[in-house]
Amino acid sequence: MNPPSQSLGVAGDIDLNVRWLGRIDYAAALALQEEIVARKRTDDSLGDELLLLEHEPVYTIGRTPDQSSLLGQAQLPHPLFRINRGGQATYHGPGQLVAYPIIDLRRCGQDLHKYLRWLEQVVIAFLVSYDLRATRREGLTGVWIGNRKIASIGVGVRHWMTMHGFALNVSGDLSPFQKIIPCGIENVIMTSMELETKKPHRVSDIARDFGAICQKHILELRTNLEPSPILA
């Protein structure tokens, strides 16, 4: 049975179905992604989806033989999942907005690099709307505010269908990141919207606003245009 969800769609002909799932455990979210990918493979008429949610505390790591970012599994205070995405270890938990776009890249030029840039750009556009000067950093994935990392990105692709996505730190306890080397980046400083704005934020409210930004920008992924630059 699928977890209960709430549509966050906006008026108009929008080419992306956005769903808010609330807080669910990692295994349930992974199973839902796999189910949607399987259905989309057999039915080209199905639209793309964006699943927005919070996780119960969990660590994940991608398909890499290098496990050093885990710092030894015996130290981990929460469950660990090894999954079909790229990248090193990260943490998910309450206070973090997790986004799983399930997008058919056959409609987007089968360009994984462009998709990754689009993900970064929509997160940057969203944070700019909260007066946060977010950027990329050369040679590193994710989204940054100065030297502080606020969003982590790790994607998987199966038959040109995307899975996994990114996690945006909104509020709450960031100390579980200290049990790993986040994304394999030594001495990285993790931050959140709450720390940067000095204001409390509810993940459900952030999900609503972020869903609207994604729907606004999704057509850029469908065309040959590069993602729009963010004007300061």
C-alpha positions in Angstrom: 0.0 0.0 0.0 1.3 3.4 -0.9 1.9 5.9 1.9 -0.8 8.7 2.1 0.1 11.8 0.1 -1.2 15.2 -0.6 -1.0 16.8 -4.0 0.9 20.2 -4.1 -0.1 21.0 -7.6 -0.8 24.5 -8.8 -3.4 25.8 -11.3 -2.6 25.5 -14.9 -1.2 22.9 -17.3 1.9 21.8 -15.3 4.1 19.0 -16.5 5.0 17.7 -13.1 2.9 16.1 -10.4 4.1 17.1 -7.0 3.2 15.1 -3.9 3.9 15.7 -0.2 4.2 12.4 1.6 4.9 13.7 5.1 7.4 11.8 7.3 7.9 8.2 6.2 10.6 5.6 6.6 13.3 5.1 4.0 12.3 1.6 2.9 8.7 2.8 2.1 10.0 5.7 0.1 12.4 3.5 -1.9 9.7 1.0 -2.6 7.4 3.8 -3.9 10.1 5.1 -6.2 10.7 1.7 -7.6 7.0 1.1 -8.2 6.6 4.5 -10.0 9.6 3.8 -12.2 8.3 0.3 -13.1 4.9 1.8 -14.0 6.4 4.6 -16.1 8.5 2.1 -18.0 5.4 0.2 -19.2 3.1 3.3 -19.8 4.6 6.2 -21.6 1.5 8.3 -20.9 2.3 8.6 -17.2 3.6 12.0 -16.2 6.7 12.8 -14.2 6.5 13.0 -10.4 8.2 14.8 -7.6 7.9 13.2 -4.2 8.6 15.5 -1.3 9.0 14.1 2.2 10.8 13.8 5.5 12.6 10.6 6.6 13.0 9.0 9.9 16.7 9.1 10.8 18.7 7.0 8.4 22.1 6.9 6.6 22.6 6.0 3.0 25.6 5.4 0.7 25.8 5.0 -3.0 27.2 2.2 -5.2 30.9 2.7 -4.5 33.6 0.3 -3.3 35.0 3.1 -1.1 33.1 3.0 2.2 35.5 5.3 4.1 32.9 8.0 4.5 31.0 5.8 6.9 33.8 6.0 9.5 33.1 2.4 10.5 29.5 1.1 10.6 29.7 0.3 14.4 29.6 4.0 15.1 26.3 4.7 13.3 23.4 5.5 15.6 20.8 5.0 12.8 20.1 2.3 10.1 22.2 2.3 6.9 20.9 1.7 3.4 23.2 0.9 0.4 21.3 2.1 -2.6 21.6 2.6 -6.4 22.7 6.2 -6.5 26.0 7.8 -7.0 28.0 9.3 -4.1 29.3 8.7 -0.6 27.5 8.6 2.7 24.8 11.1 3.8 22.2 11.4 6.6 18.5 12.0 6.3 16.2 12.8 9.2 13.5 15.1 10.6 13.8 18.7 9.7 15.2 17.9 6.2 13.2 18.2 3.0 13.9 15.2 0.8 13.0 15.4 -2.9 12.7 12.4 -5.2 12.1 13.6 -8.8 11.0 10.6 -11.0 11.6 12.0 -14.4 11.8 10.3 -17.8 15.1 11.6 -19.2 14.1 10.3 -22.7 12.0 13.4 -22.8 14.9 15.5 -21.7 17.6 14.6 -24.3 18.9 11.7 -22.2 21.4 14.2 -20.7 22.3 13.3 -17.1 24.7 16.2 -16.7 22.0 18.7 -17.6 19.6 17.0 -15.2 22.1 17.4 -12.3 22.6 21.0 -13.2 18.9 21.5 -13.3 18.5 20.0 -9.8 21.2 22.3 -8.4 19.6 25.3 -10.1 16.1 24.8 -8.8 17.5 24.5 -5.3 19.5 27.7 -5.8 16.4 29.5 -7.2 14.4 28.4 -4.2 16.9 29.5 -1.7 17.3 32.9 -3.4 13.5 33.4 -2.9 14.3 33.2 0.9 17.1 35.8 0.4 19.8 33.1 0.8 22.8 33.5 -1.6 23.3 29.9 -2.5 25.8 28.8 -5.1 27.5 25.8 -6.7 31.1 25.0 -5.8 33.5 23.9 -8.5 34.3 20.2 -8.4 31.7 19.5 -5.7 28.1 18.4 -5.9 25.3 20.0 -3.9 24.4 23.6 -3.0 26.4 25.8 -0.7 26.2 29.1 1.2 29.7 30.2 1.4 31.7 27.2 2.6 28.7 25.7 4.3 26.7 22.9 2.6 22.9 23.2 2.8 21.8 20.7 0.2 23.2 17.3 -0.9 22.5 15.7 -4.3 22.7 12.0 -5.2 20.8 10.5 -8.1 20.2 7.1 -9.7 19.0 6.4 -13.2 17.2 3.2 -14.3 16.3 2.9 -18.0 16.6 6.7 -18.2 14.1 7.1 -15.3 15.6 9.2 -12.4 15.4 8.1 -8.8 16.7 9.5 -5.5 17.5 13.2 -5.7 18.5 15.7 -3.1 18.1 16.7 0.6 17.7 20.3 1.8 18.5 21.0 5.4 15.6 23.1 6.7 15.8 22.9 10.5 16.6 20.6 13.4 19.5 18.6 14.6 22.5 18.3 12.2 24.7 16.4 14.7 24.1 13.0 13.0 26.3 14.3 10.1 29.2 14.2 12.5 29.1 10.4 12.6 30.1 10.3 8.9 32.1 12.2 6.3 29.1 13.8 4.5 29.3 13.1 0.8 33.0 12.1 1.3 34.0 15.8 1.8 36.5 16.1 4.7 35.8 18.8 7.3 32.6 20.0 5.5 30.4 22.3 7.5 26.7 21.5 7.2 24.1 24.2 7.6 20.4 24.7 7.4 17.8 27.3 6.4 17.0 27.8 10.1 20.7 28.5 10.9 21.2 30.8 7.9 18.0 32.9 8.2 17.8 32.8 12.1 14.1 31.9 11.7 12.1 28.7 12.3 10.8 26.9 9.2 8.3 24.0 8.9 9.3 21.4 6.4 5.7 21.1 5.1 5.7 24.8 4.2 9.1 24.6 2.6 7.8 21.6 0.5 4.8 23.6 -0.8 7.0 26.5 -1.9 9.7 24.3 -3.4 7.1 22.3 -5.3 5.9 25.5 -7.0 9.5 26.4 -7.9 10.0 23.0 -9.6 6.8 23.3 -11.5 7.9 26.7 -12.7 11.3 25.5 -14.0 10.4 22.0 -15.2 10.0 23.0 -18.9 13.6 24.2 -18.9 14.6 20.5 -18.5 12.3 19.5 -21.4 14.0 21.9 -23.9 17.5 22.5 -25.2 17.8 25.6 -23.0 20.3 25.6 -20.2 18.8 26.3 -16.8 18.1 30.0 -16.3 20.8 31.9 -14.3 19.8 33.3 -11.0 20.0 37.1 -10.8 21.3 38.5 -7.6 
